[in-house]
Amino acid sequence: LDVGIEGAVISRFDLNEDWDMDSADYRFGLPIGYRKGNVAVKIHAWHLTSHLGDELITRTGARALRYNKEELAFGFACDITPEVRLYADGGWGFHLDGPKERWRFQLGGEWVREHLWEGAPRTFVACDLKWREDTGDWAISMQGGFWMIQSSAAATAGMRILLEYYRGTAAQTQFPDERDHYWALGFAAGF
C-alpha cells in the first residue's frame, strides 16, 4: 500500500522571446496505490489549474482560458514479465471551471532491461497514449534512455537521461486548439 502527495508546475517558455513564460499548469494530488504480485491499482484525486503567462498576454493580447479541474482517476498496471509493464488510467472530472468535458484516458507500456551488456546501465523504452475529451484528440509520447544513477530496486528510482518524441494536442491546457510535435532530451529523477 502506498499513499502519496504529488505536486508539479508544468510550464511552457518561449525561447525566442527571452524565455518568457507562455503558460503554467499547476497540479497537486493525493494518489493511493496498492500492489499485490505483478498487479497494481490506484485511486487518485487531483486538482489542476491553468494560467496564461503575463508576458504572452502583454506581447500578443491573448486572453486566458478559465481552466480548473478536480478529477478522480483510477489506474491499473500489470507486469507481464519482469521487463514488460502495461498500464491503463482513466479520470472523471467531478468539478470543472471552464471546459465542460469531464473524461480523460491514458494507456501505455514500458520495457526495462537490467543490462544490455556487462557493465551497461539499466535501459528503458516506453510508449504512452493519452486522450482528453476537452480536445477530442489523442497524443502519443515515446521515450527511451538509461539510468545514470540507480538508487533502489524501484522501477522509477534514481536519475535517468532520456530522449522523447511527442505528437498530439498541446500538453498545456491553455492551448487546446494547438498541436505539438517535438523531440526532447531530458533528465528525470524519482525516489
C-alpha positions in Angstrom: 0.0 0.0 0.0 1.4 3.4 -1.0 -0.1 6.8 -0.1 1.5 9.8 -1.7 1.3 13.5 -2.3 2.2 15.0 -5.7 2.8 18.5 -6.8 4.0 19.9 -10.1 4.2 23.1 -12.2 4.2 22.3 -15.9 5.4 25.4 -17.7 5.9 26.4 -21.3 8.5 29.0 -22.1 9.2 30.9 -25.4 12.9 30.7 -26.0 12.7 33.3 -28.9 11.2 35.9 -26.5 13.9 35.9 -23.8 12.4 32.8 -22.1 9.0 34.4 -21.5 6.6 32.0 -19.7 3.6 31.4 -22.0 1.7 29.3 -19.6 1.8 27.2 -16.5 -0.4 24.4 -15.3 -0.3 23.8 -11.5 -1.2 20.4 -10.3 -1.4 18.6 -6.9 -3.0 15.4 -5.9 -3.3 12.5 -3.5 -2.6 9.1 -5.1 -3.3 5.9 -3.2 -1.8 2.7 -4.7 -1.9 -1.0 -3.9 0.3 -3.7 -5.4 0.0 -7.5 -5.0 2.3 -9.6 -7.0 2.5 -8.4 -10.6 -0.7 -6.3 -10.4 -1.1 -2.7 -9.1 -4.1 -0.5 -8.8 -4.5 3.2 -7.8 -7.1 5.7 -7.0 -6.0 9.3 -7.4 -7.8 12.6 -6.6 -6.1 15.6 -8.1 -6.6 19.3 -8.9 -5.3 21.3 -11.9 -5.4 25.0 -12.6 -4.1 26.6 -15.7 -2.7 30.1 -16.2 -1.5 32.2 -19.2 1.8 34.0 -18.8 1.7 37.8 -18.3 4.4 38.3 -21.0 2.4 36.4 -23.6 -0.7 38.5 -22.7 1.2 41.7 -23.0 3.0 40.8 -26.2 0.1 39.2 -28.1 -3.1 40.4 -26.4 -4.1 36.7 -25.8 -6.9 36.0 -23.4 -6.6 33.3 -20.8 -9.0 30.3 -20.8 -10.7 29.7 -17.5 -9.5 26.1 -16.7 -9.7 24.5 -13.3 -10.4 20.8 -12.8 -10.7 18.4 -9.9 -10.5 14.8 -11.1 -10.9 11.3 -9.7 -8.7 8.8 -11.5 -8.4 5.1 -11.5 -5.4 3.2 -12.7 -4.3 -0.4 -13.3 -0.9 -1.8 -14.2 0.3 -5.3 -14.8 3.9 -6.6 -15.0 3.5 -9.1 -17.9 7.1 -10.2 -17.4 9.9 -8.8 -15.1 10.9 -6.5 -18.0 7.4 -5.5 -19.5 4.7 -3.5 -17.8 1.4 -2.4 -19.3 -1.0 0.1 -17.8 -4.3 2.0 -18.2 -5.6 5.0 -16.4 -8.9 7.0 -16.7 -10.2 10.0 -15.0 -13.5 11.8 -14.5 -13.7 15.5 -13.7 -16.1 15.9 -10.8 -15.6 19.7 -10.5 -15.0 21.8 -13.6 -14.5 25.6 -14.0 -14.0 26.2 -17.7 -14.4 23.4 -20.2 -17.4 21.1 -19.5 -15.8 17.9 -20.8 -15.1 15.5 -18.0 -13.3 12.4 -19.3 -9.6 11.5 -19.8 -8.0 8.2 -20.7 -4.4 7.0 -20.9 -2.7 3.7 -21.7 0.8 2.5 -22.5 3.6 0.2 -21.8 7.3 0.1 -21.0 10.2 -2.3 -21.4 13.0 -2.1 -18.9 16.2 -4.1 -19.3 18.6 -4.6 -16.5 21.8 -4.7 -18.7 22.1 -4.9 -22.4 25.7 -6.0 -21.9 28.0 -6.4 -18.9 28.5 -3.2 -17.0 25.9 -1.3 -19.1 23.3 0.9 -17.3 19.7 -0.1 -16.9 17.8 0.9 -20.1 14.1 1.5 -21.0 11.7 2.2 -23.8 8.2 3.4 -23.2 5.1 4.4 -25.2 2.2 6.4 -23.8 -1.2 7.3 -25.5 -3.5 10.0 -24.0 -6.9 11.2 -24.9 -8.8 14.2 -23.4 -12.5 14.8 -24.0 -11.9 18.6 -23.9 -9.7 18.4 -27.0 -11.3 15.3 -28.5 -7.8 14.2 -29.7 -5.1 11.7 -29.0 -1.4 12.4 -28.1 1.5 9.9 -28.3 4.7 10.1 -26.3 7.7 7.7 -26.9 10.7 7.7 -24.6 13.9 5.8 -24.4 17.0 6.1 -22.3 19.0 4.8 -19.4 19.6 5.2 -15.7 22.7 7.3 -14.8 22.2 6.5 -11.1 20.1 3.6 -9.8 19.1 4.4 -6.2 17.0 1.3 -5.4 15.2 -1.6 -6.9 12.1 0.6 -7.5 11.3 0.9 -11.2 11.5 4.7 -11.3 14.0 5.4 -8.5 17.2 7.1 -9.4 18.4 9.5 -12.1 17.6 8.9 -15.8 18.6 10.5 -19.1 16.0 10.2 -21.9 15.1 11.0 -25.5 11.4 11.8 -26.1 9.2 12.1 -29.2 5.8 13.7 -28.8 3.0 14.3 -31.2 -0.6 15.4 -30.4 -2.7 18.0 -28.6 -0.6 20.6 -26.7 0.1 19.4 -23.2 -0.6 22.9 -21.9 -4.4 23.3 -21.2 -4.3 27.0 -22.2 -3.8 25.9 -25.8 -6.5 23.3 -26.5 -6.5 24.0 -30.3 -2.8 23.7 -30.8 -0.9 20.6 -31.7 2.7 19.9 -30.6 5.3 17.9 -32.4 8.8 17.7 -30.9 11.9 15.8 -29.9 13.3 16.5 -26.4 16.3 15.5 -24.4 15.6 15.3 -20.7 16.6 14.2 -17.3 14.2 12.6 -14.8 14.6 11.8 -11.1 12.5 9.5 -9.0 12.6 8.4 -5.4 
